[in-house]
Each structure stands twice: as C-alpha cells, then as structure tokens.
C-alpha cells in the first residue's frame, strides 16, 4: 500500500479459518471504501494480512499512506484474530475512539461467524457514518 492511493485495498494474506476474499468481494469492498469517502469526506484504506507487531504494524502501514492525517485504516490480521483501526489526526477530530470500538466489535462478530467480507463492509460503513460531518442548516444548502 505504500505510495498508493489511500483508498486502495491491500490483501496480503487470506490463509486463515475465515473465508478468503474473492475477486467479487474485493470489488465490492472497493466500492464500499469509495462510498465511505463520499459519506465522510475522509479517505479509507483496508489491509488484510499479517500485522507484524500488532498495533505498531498497523500504525506503520497507516503512516505509509499518501495522506495519513486524513485517512482511516482498517487493518485485520485473521491469523492473530486482531482488528486495528488507525485514524489520522484530522479524522480523530470527528471519529471517536468509542465509535472505532463499536465498529471493531461489529466486525469481530461477523468474523466469528466466518463472514470476513461482510464484517469489513459493515465496519467501514459504520466508521464512515460516525466520521460524517453534521449538516449545518443554511450553510450546506445552496442559496
């Protein structure tokens, strides 16, 4: 993912007990990431694979993105059963730690049921909706 678009999907390893991500699911997840950007105004990135060092590994992946300050990274290591959500400093203003925890719990529930793609889909949309700027009457409507 280094040097690529912040909304790319990197799937490095799908050798786990969870269903592997098919090409169709990958295409669907790309659409979800694009939709999340439209909803929230922030970039989203997805990493599925081995995370060396757990949270530190996810932070390293996040820092390699094109615009980490305005990007949310969802990193999942199926072999370690870990989910890391890393938010840039600009995103952290609008996306609380509690919202990230709720999204992670939702994803973990789907992963436990063997639905990797569905869990990622629901978690990313949940994060985007929580990061959305509230509409301001008279400012968001054209004159």
N, C-alpha and C positions, 0 to 999 in steps of 0.2 A: 504494500500500500504506500510505501514511501514515495513521495513525489507525485503520486497520482491525485485524481480528483478526490475531494473529501467525501463524496457520496458513492465511492466505489465499494464493492463487496470483495473482501478477501476471504476465501475459504481455503485454508491450507491443509486441513486435516479433518476428515469426516469418519475416521476409524474409531467409532465408539458404539455403544449399545443403542444409540439413537439412530433413527432413520437418516441415511445420508441425504444431502440436499441435491435434488435432481436439477437438471438444467431448467426445467419449467418452474420449479420453486425458486431457483436463483433469479430468473427473470421477474417473477412475482415480487421477490424481495427488493429487487432494484426499483420496481415501480413503487413499492411501499416507502423506500428511502427517498425517492423523488417527491412522493406525496407528503412525507414528514417535513421536508424542506419547505414545501408550499404552505403547509399548516402553520409552521412555527417561525419560518424565516431563518432558521439555522441549518447548517449542513449536518448530515448524519453519515456515519461510517459504521460498517459491520465487519467484525473479524471473528471467524470461527476457526479454531485450531489451538495448537499447544501454546500456552502462555508461560514462557519461562519467567519464573519469579512472581507469578500471580499478578497482583495489583501493579507492581513495578513494571512488569512486562506490558500490561495494558497501557500504562502511562507512557511507556516508551513508544508503543505503536501510535498512540494519540499524538505525541509530540512530533512524529514524523509526517503527519498530515499537512496538507497545503496551508490550511488556516485553522490551527488547533484552538485558537482563542474563541472561535465561533462554531465549533464542531462538537457534536456528541458522538462518542464512540461506544458502541455496544460490543463488548468482547466476551466470547463464550469459549471456554475450554471444556468440551464434553468429556474428555478423559479424566479431568480433575473435578468435574461437576461444579465448575465455578462460572460465575457471571460477574463481569466488571463493567460498570458504566462510568465513563470518564467524561466530564464536561469541561469545556474551555471556560476561561474567566468571564467572557461575555455571556455565555449560556447560563452560567451559575447564578446570575442575577435573576433569571426568570424560571429556572428549573431547580427546585429544592431537592435536598438530599432525601427527604421523605418521598417525594414523587419518584425518585430513582429507586428507592427501596420497594415501593409498591409495584413498579414495572418489573423489577427483578423477581419479586415473589410471583407475579403473574407468569413470567417466563418460566421460572422453575417448576411451577405447577404443570405447565404444558410439556416441559421436557420430561418430567417424571412419567407422564402419560405416553411418552415416546413421540411427541409432536414437536420436533425441533423447529421446523419452518413456521408452524402456526404460532409457537411461542415467541419467535423472533418478530413475526408480523405484529402480533398484539402488543408486545412490549415497545416496539419502535413507535407505533401509533400512539400508545399511551404517553410516552415521553414527549412526542411532538405536541399533543394536545395540552399537556401541562406546561410546556415551554411557550405556548402561543401567547402573544401579546393581547391583552384585552382590547376590544374595540372601544374607541372613545367617540361618544356621540358628538357630532358636528365636526370632528377632525378627520374621521375615517370616511365620511360620506362626501362625495363631490358636491360642490356648490351648485 
